Amino acid sequence: MCYHALMKNITLAIDETLLAAARDYAAQRNTSLNQLVRDLLDQTVIQNRKAAAKEMLRHMQENSGNSRGWKWNREEAHERGL
């Protein structure tokens, strides 16, 4: 994904040994450490959200609810804090 227009700088505290290993890892893959971190965050955060949404939709399609004719109204939803 490309977020160039939305990018913000952050500061991370990383052990020197881990930093050196991460730089080597990125270099072996012809990428920057910044791009490596962005890609890892994308995989763990964004992709996880997409997977969760997909799973939720699957559950909704497989499990049709039955309200037995009862419908929410604004007052009841407000009373219940919904």
C-alpha positions in Angstrom: 0.0 0.0 0.0 1.1 3.6 -0.6 0.5 6.1 2.2 3.0 8.7 1.1 0.7 11.7 1.5 -0.3 10.5 5.0 3.2 9.5 6.3 4.3 10.7 9.7 7.8 10.3 11.2 8.0 8.2 14.4 10.9 7.4 16.7 11.6 3.8 17.8 13.9 2.6 20.5 15.7 -0.5 19.2 18.5 -2.5 20.7 21.7 -2.0 18.6 22.1 -5.7 17.8 18.5 -5.9 16.6 19.0 -2.7 14.6 22.1 -4.0 12.9 20.3 -7.3 12.1 17.3 -5.4 10.8 19.4 -3.3 8.5 21.2 -6.4 7.1 17.8 -8.1 6.6 16.4 -5.1 4.7 19.6 -4.7 2.6 19.4 -8.4 1.6 15.9 -7.7 0.3 16.9 -4.5 -1.5 14.7 -2.4 0.7 15.1 0.3 3.4 14.6 -0.3 7.1 11.7 2.3 6.9 10.0 0.3 4.1 10.6 -3.0 6.0 8.9 -1.6 9.1 6.0 -0.1 7.0 5.5 -3.5 5.3 5.6 -5.4 8.6 3.1 -3.0 10.2 0.8 -3.3 7.1 0.9 -7.1 7.3 0.2 -7.2 11.0 -2.3 -4.3 11.4 -4.0 -3.6 8.1 -4.2 -7.2 6.8 -5.4 -8.4 10.2 -8.3 -5.9 10.1 -9.1 -7.0 6.6 -9.1 -10.7 7.7 -11.3 -9.8 10.7 -13.8 -8.0 8.5 -13.9 -10.9 6.0 -14.5 -13.3 8.9 -17.3 -11.2 10.3 -19.0 -11.0 6.9 -18.7 -14.8 6.6 -20.4 -15.3 10.0 -23.1 -12.8 9.0 -23.8 -14.7 5.8 -23.8 -18.1 7.5 -25.8 -17.2 10.5 -29.0 -15.3 9.7 -30.4 -13.9 12.9 -34.0 -14.2 13.9 -35.6 -11.3 15.8 -39.0 -13.1 15.8 -40.5 -9.9 14.4 -39.2 -7.6 17.1 -37.6 -4.4 15.8 -35.3 -1.9 17.5 -36.6 1.6 17.9 -34.6 4.8 18.7 -35.9 5.1 22.3 -35.1 1.5 23.3 -31.7 1.7 21.7 -31.0 4.9 23.6 -32.2 3.4 26.9 -29.9 0.4 26.4 -26.9 2.6 25.5 -26.6 1.1 22.1 
